[in-house]
Amino acid sequence: MHRPLVFAHRGGRAHAPENTLAAFRRAVAAGAPGLETDAFLTRDGVVVLAHDDRVRRRPHRRRRIAELDRAELPPQVPTLDELFDVAGPDRAVFVDVKDVAALPALAEVVRRRRDPADPRLWLAHAGHRESDRAVVAGWAARLPGVQLVDSTNARRLAGDRAGYLTGLAGGPISWLNLPVADWTPELVAQCRSVGLSPMGFGVHSARRARRARRLGLDAVHGDDLDVLLRVLARG
């Protein structure tokens, strides 16, 4: 039976506050093969993990992460270094780099914490534009072993699906990440035919997990880690 690699989406936010060390630790303790998160860069050059680019510093006031130093952020916002502490050397880590300016600092963290050629690191930038794909492809020069991911949706592919996939074929991007509801058996086959690995996000229920398994996706992201492990990773 084909078993996709399971990523705990934002640490598995069904069980703990998203993108927190509590969520990541709970996911590791539950046996998550992979951890997924979102990255931004602080004003003083620290890669931190949050889904939105703004944080609340005091009631009714939100500030952009890029305008704040690490010490000014709420204490529940972790750093990428802290995520690697929790993940350990062998667990897969998927980082959606929300702020592309974070990439140089992110690469330095990876070089300190893991072999830059380690294939257990996935990077994406879900911007849905042609220029965003070019940005992601360019990251291969800094981290030659990283798994680069094009995160998009079926609507973006609808105009010229064959051309879109052919444009990725043979390049540094080796994964296509779509909402699990957008995948079809035909699209999975077409993706594989050009050497891309299919990945599904939004796998937040047993029904969607079973769909991902039937489709034969190579990796999935979901909030409810217990459901994912029961349906996918443990048969």
Secondary structure, 3 states (H helix, E strand, C coil): CCCCEEEEHHHCCCCCCCCCHHHHHHHHHHCCCEEEEEEEECCCCCEEECCCCEEEEECCEEEEHHHCCHHHCCCCCCEHHHHHHHHCCCCEEEEEECCHHHHHHHHHHHHHHCCCCCCCEEEECCCCCHHHHHHHHHHHHCCCCCEEEEECCHHHHCCCHHHHHHHHCCCCEEEEEEEHHHCCHHHHHHHHHCCCEEEEECCCCHHHHHHHHHHCCCEEEECCHHHHHHHHHCC
